[in-house]
Amino acid sequence: MKNTNIKAHLALFGANIIYGLNYSVAKDVMPEYIQPFGFILLRVLGASLLFWFFHSILSNEKIDKKDWTRIALCGLFGVAMNQLLFFAGLNITTPINAAIIMTSNPILVIIAASIILHDVITRQKIIGLALGIVGALLIILFNADFSFDATTWQGDVMILMNAASYGVYLVIVKPLMAKYQPLTIIKWVFTFGLIYVLPFGVYDFMTIEWSTFTTTIWLETAFVVICTTFFAYLLNIFALKKLQPATVSTYIYTQPVLASLFAIAMGKDELSLVKIVGAILIFTGVYIVSKRFS
């Protein structure tokens, strides 16, 4: 495996470690201190400022006029629709339903890549995805209660649309990575994303009572903005410069493993044979999907 590809895989793993930690962190802040759409606006605004700051220091790269439409669409699918649909859907459905539906993301990425980029859907990709899905579902469903019914279907559809929107983003942003630096692209993607989410989140943002924040809540809010949004998006798009969208999306299957490991480390969960088997299947699936492109 080339050194640049190793760095890309490490970046993806790092991003998913952050996502795994975020499950425990974000729930302390939302909705008691910040309402969902207000939190989205805070995340996008904070990350945008950071991207602009570091880009002004590290790069003066400009965007060609013909690429603005694609970047605007990346902001729509990768930031606005992705985050708004997820939080809106999660408000109606259950976390376990959302986790199950999100396993469809790599499948949707491969379908989108075959339509938009004319990528071939190989047997290797199918086998790798199947192993990842089985492993993720083993961990998610073990001792978990779930149901798809009339009370959750609207939220379930929103979560599916969220998965599809992020899948489209990974595919349409890929061609830009051959032309520009990751920091340049993600800066403008978030700038457009900020424009899109502003009308939805401005009311909740204005009602935040900052004076009620404890030190812990401030730190957890900073983690979500700086780590889960700024660093995670930057690491993902850095990896996308070297790897295919299918490989990047398949790493979503590592999140249940990492979330379980963190829960075990904090004494909130126990290691079991099911979790071990699930983890083996997931990492095998990720390897099979990525091996072709290494």
C-alpha positions as CSV (number, residue, x, y, z in Angstrom):
1,M,0.0,0.0,0.0
2,K,1.4,3.4,-0.9
3,N,2.4,5.8,1.9
4,T,-0.1,8.4,0.7
5,N,-2.9,5.8,0.9
6,I,-1.8,4.7,4.4
7,K,-2.2,8.4,5.4
8,A,-5.6,8.5,3.8
9,H,-6.8,5.4,5.7
10,L,-5.4,6.8,9.0
11,A,-7.3,10.0,8.3
12,L,-10.5,8.1,7.8
13,F,-9.9,6.0,11.0
14,G,-9.2,9.2,12.9
15,A,-12.4,10.8,11.6
16,N,-14.5,7.8,12.7
17,I,-12.8,7.7,16.1
18,I,-14.1,11.3,16.5
19,Y,-17.6,10.2,15.3
20,G,-17.5,7.4,17.8
21,L,-16.8,9.7,20.7
22,N,-19.4,12.2,19.5
23,Y,-22.3,9.9,20.3
24,S,-21.5,10.3,24.0
25,V,-20.5,14.0,23.9
26,A,-23.3,15.6,21.8
27,K,-26.1,14.1,23.7
28,D,-25.1,16.0,26.8
29,V,-25.4,19.3,25.0
30,M,-28.5,18.7,22.9
31,P,-31.4,19.4,23.3
32,E,-31.1,20.6,27.0
33,Y,-28.7,23.4,26.2
34,I,-29.0,23.8,22.4
35,Q,-31.8,22.8,20.2
36,P,-30.9,20.6,17.2
37,F,-31.1,23.2,14.3
38,G,-29.4,25.8,16.5
39,F,-26.6,23.3,17.1
40,I,-26.2,22.6,13.4
41,L,-25.9,26.3,12.7
42,L,-23.3,26.7,15.5
43,R,-21.3,23.7,14.1
44,V,-21.3,25.0,10.5
45,L,-20.6,28.6,11.5
46,G,-17.8,27.6,13.9
47,A,-16.2,25.2,11.4
48,S,-16.6,27.7,8.5
49,L,-14.6,30.4,10.5
50,L,-11.9,27.8,11.2
51,F,-11.7,26.8,7.6
52,W,-11.5,30.4,6.5
53,F,-8.8,31.2,9.1
54,F,-6.5,28.3,8.2
55,H,-7.0,28.7,4.5
56,S,-6.0,32.4,4.7
57,I,-2.8,31.3,6.3
58,L,-1.9,28.2,4.4
59,S,-3.2,28.8,0.8
60,N,-4.3,31.4,-1.7
61,E,-5.8,28.9,-4.1
62,K,-8.7,30.1,-6.2
63,I,-11.7,28.3,-7.7
64,D,-12.3,28.2,-11.4
65,K,-15.6,29.8,-12.4
66,K,-16.9,26.5,-13.9
67,D,-16.6,24.7,-10.6
68,W,-18.8,26.9,-8.5
69,T,-22.0,25.1,-9.3
70,R,-20.5,21.7,-8.2
71,I,-19.2,23.3,-5.0
72,A,-22.5,24.8,-4.2
73,L,-24.2,21.4,-4.7
74,C,-21.5,19.9,-2.4
75,G,-22.5,22.4,0.3
76,L,-26.2,21.5,-0.2
77,F,-25.8,17.7,-0.1
78,G,-22.7,17.4,2.2
79,V,-23.5,19.9,4.8
80,A,-27.1,21.3,4.8
81,M,-29.2,18.3,3.8
82,N,-26.9,15.9,5.5
83,Q,-27.1,17.5,8.9
84,L,-30.6,19.0,8.8
85,L,-32.2,15.7,7.7
86,F,-30.3,13.6,10.2
87,F,-31.3,15.8,13.2
88,A,-34.9,16.2,12.0
89,G,-35.2,12.5,11.4
90,L,-33.6,11.5,14.7
91,N,-36.2,13.7,16.4
92,I,-39.0,11.5,15.0
93,T,-37.4,8.0,14.8
94,T,-35.2,6.1,17.3
95,P,-31.4,6.0,17.5
96,I,-31.4,2.3,16.8
97,N,-33.5,2.8,13.6
98,A,-31.2,5.6,12.5
99,A,-28.1,3.4,13.1
100,I,-29.6,0.6,11.0
101,I,-30.7,2.9,8.1
102,M,-27.2,4.5,8.1
103,T,-25.7,1.2,7.1
104,S,-27.2,1.8,3.7
105,N,-24.8,4.8,3.1
106,P,-22.0,2.9,1.4
107,I,-24.5,1.1,-0.9
108,L,-26.0,4.4,-1.9
109,V,-22.5,5.8,-2.5
110,I,-21.7,2.9,-4.9
111,I,-25.0,3.4,-6.7
112,A,-24.4,7.1,-7.0
113,A,-20.8,6.6,-8.2
114,S,-22.0,4.2,-10.9
115,I,-24.5,6.7,-12.2
116,I,-22.5,10.0,-11.8
117,L,-18.9,8.8,-12.3
118,H,-19.7,5.6,-14.3
119,D,-17.8,3.5,-11.7
120,V,-18.2,-0.3,-12.2
121,I,-20.0,-2.1,-9.3
122,T,-17.6,-5.1,-8.8
123,R,-18.1,-8.3,-7.0
124,Q,-15.4,-7.2,-4.7
125,K,-17.3,-4.2,-3.6
126,I,-20.5,-6.2,-3.0
127,I,-18.7,-8.8,-0.9
128,G,-16.9,-6.1,1.2
129,L,-20.1,-4.2,1.7
130,A,-22.0,-7.3,2.7
131,L,-19.4,-8.2,5.3
132,G,-19.5,-4.6,6.7
133,I,-23.3,-4.5,6.9
134,V,-23.5,-7.9,8.7
135,G,-20.8,-6.9,11.2
136,A,-22.4,-3.5,11.9
137,L,-25.9,-5.0,12.3
138,L,-24.5,-7.6,14.7
139,I,-23.2,-4.9,17.0
140,I,-26.1,-2.5,16.6
141,L,-28.9,-5.1,17.1
142,F,-27.3,-7.1,19.9
143,N,-29.5,-6.6,22.9
144,A,-31.2,-3.6,21.2
145,D,-34.9,-2.9,20.8
146,F,-35.9,-1.6,17.4
147,S,-39.0,-1.4,15.2
148,F,-40.1,0.2,12.0
149,D,-43.7,1.3,12.3
150,A,-46.2,4.0,11.6
151,T,-44.9,6.2,14.4
152,T,-41.3,6.4,13.0
153,W,-41.6,6.1,9.3
154,Q,-41.3,9.8,8.6
155,G,-38.1,10.0,10.6
156,D,-36.8,6.8,9.0
157,V,-37.3,8.3,5.5
158,M,-35.4,11.5,6.6
159,I,-32.5,9.4,7.9
160,L,-32.5,7.5,4.5
161,M,-32.5,10.8,2.7
162,N,-29.7,12.0,4.9
163,A,-27.6,8.9,4.0
164,A,-28.4,9.4,0.3
165,S,-27.5,13.1,0.4
166,Y,-24.1,12.4,2.0
167,G,-23.5,9.6,-0.6
168,V,-24.2,12.1,-3.4
169,Y,-21.8,14.5,-1.7
170,L,-18.9,12.0,-1.6
171,V,-19.4,11.3,-5.3
172,I,-19.7,14.8,-6.7
173,V,-16.9,16.2,-4.6
174,K,-14.4,13.5,-5.7
175,P,-13.6,15.1,-9.1
176,L,-12.8,18.4,-7.4
177,M,-10.1,16.7,-5.3
178,A,-8.0,16.0,-8.4
179,K,-7.9,19.7,-9.0
180,Y,-7.8,21.5,-5.7
181,Q,-6.4,21.2,-2.1
182,P,-8.7,19.7,0.4
183,L,-8.7,22.8,2.6
184,T,-9.8,25.0,-0.4
185,I,-12.7,22.8,-1.2
186,I,-14.0,22.2,2.3
187,K,-13.8,26.0,3.1
188,W,-16.2,26.8,0.2
189,V,-18.4,23.7,0.8
190,F,-19.0,24.9,4.4
191,T,-19.5,28.5,3.2
192,F,-22.4,27.4,1.0
193,G,-23.6,25.1,3.7
194,L,-23.8,28.0,6.1
195,I,-25.9,29.9,3.7
196,Y,-28.3,27.0,3.4
197,V,-28.7,26.2,7.1
198,L,-28.9,29.8,8.3
199,P,-32.7,30.1,7.8
200,F,-33.4,26.8,9.6
201,G,-31.1,27.4,12.6
202,V,-31.1,31.1,13.3
203,Y,-34.1,31.0,15.6
204,D,-32.8,28.2,17.8
205,F,-29.3,29.7,17.7
206,M,-30.7,33.1,19.0
207,T,-32.5,31.4,21.9
208,I,-29.3,29.7,23.3
209,E,-28.8,30.7,26.9
210,W,-25.0,30.8,27.0
211,S,-25.0,31.8,30.7
212,T,-26.3,28.4,31.7
213,F,-23.4,26.5,30.2
214,T,-21.2,24.7,32.7
215,T,-17.5,24.2,32.0
216,T,-18.2,20.6,30.8
217,I,-20.9,21.8,28.4
218,W,-18.5,24.4,27.0
219,L,-15.9,21.8,26.4
220,E,-18.3,19.3,24.9
221,T,-19.7,22.0,22.6
222,A,-16.2,22.9,21.5
223,F,-15.5,19.2,20.8
224,V,-18.5,19.0,18.5
225,V,-17.6,22.1,16.6
226,I,-13.8,21.7,16.4
227,C,-13.4,17.9,16.3
228,T,-16.7,16.4,15.0
229,T,-17.2,19.1,12.4
230,F,-13.9,20.9,11.5
231,F,-11.4,18.0,11.9
232,A,-13.7,15.2,10.9
233,Y,-14.8,16.8,7.6
234,L,-11.2,17.9,6.9
235,L,-9.9,14.3,7.5
236,N,-12.6,12.8,5.3
237,I,-12.0,15.1,2.4
238,F,-8.2,14.6,2.7
239,A,-8.8,10.9,2.4
240,L,-11.1,11.4,-0.5
241,K,-8.3,13.0,-2.5
242,K,-6.5,9.6,-2.4
243,L,-9.3,7.0,-2.1
244,Q,-12.5,6.3,-3.9
245,P,-16.0,7.3,-2.4
246,A,-16.9,3.7,-1.8
247,T,-13.8,3.2,0.4
248,V,-14.5,6.4,2.4
249,S,-18.1,5.6,3.0
250,T,-17.4,2.0,4.1
251,Y,-15.6,3.4,7.1
252,I,-19.0,4.2,8.5
253,Y,-19.2,0.6,9.6
254,T,-16.3,1.1,12.0
255,Q,-18.4,3.6,14.1
256,P,-20.4,0.9,16.0
257,V,-17.2,-0.8,16.9
258,L,-15.5,2.3,18.1
259,A,-18.6,3.5,20.0
260,S,-18.7,0.1,21.7
261,L,-15.0,0.3,22.6
262,F,-15.4,3.7,24.2
263,A,-18.5,2.5,26.1
264,I,-16.5,-0.6,27.3
265,A,-13.6,1.7,28.3
266,M,-15.9,3.8,30.4
267,G,-17.5,0.8,32.0
268,K,-20.9,1.3,30.3
269,D,-20.7,-1.8,28.2
270,E,-19.0,-5.3,28.2
271,L,-16.9,-7.1,25.6
272,S,-18.7,-10.0,24.0
273,L,-18.2,-12.6,21.3
274,V,-20.8,-10.9,19.1
275,K,-18.9,-7.6,19.2
276,I,-15.6,-9.3,18.4
277,V,-17.1,-11.2,15.4
278,G,-18.8,-8.0,14.3
279,A,-15.6,-6.0,14.4
280,I,-13.7,-8.7,12.5
281,L,-16.4,-8.7,9.7
282,I,-16.4,-4.9,9.6
283,F,-12.6,-4.5,9.2
284,T,-12.5,-7.3,6.7
285,G,-15.2,-5.7,4.7
286,V,-13.4,-2.3,4.7
287,Y,-10.2,-4.0,3.6
288,I,-11.8,-5.8,0.7
289,V,-13.6,-2.7,-0.6
290,S,-10.4,-0.5,-0.3
291,K,-7.9,-3.1,-1.5
292,R,-8.8,-2.6,-5.2
293,F,-7.9,1.2,-4.9
294,S,-4.8,0.9,-2.8
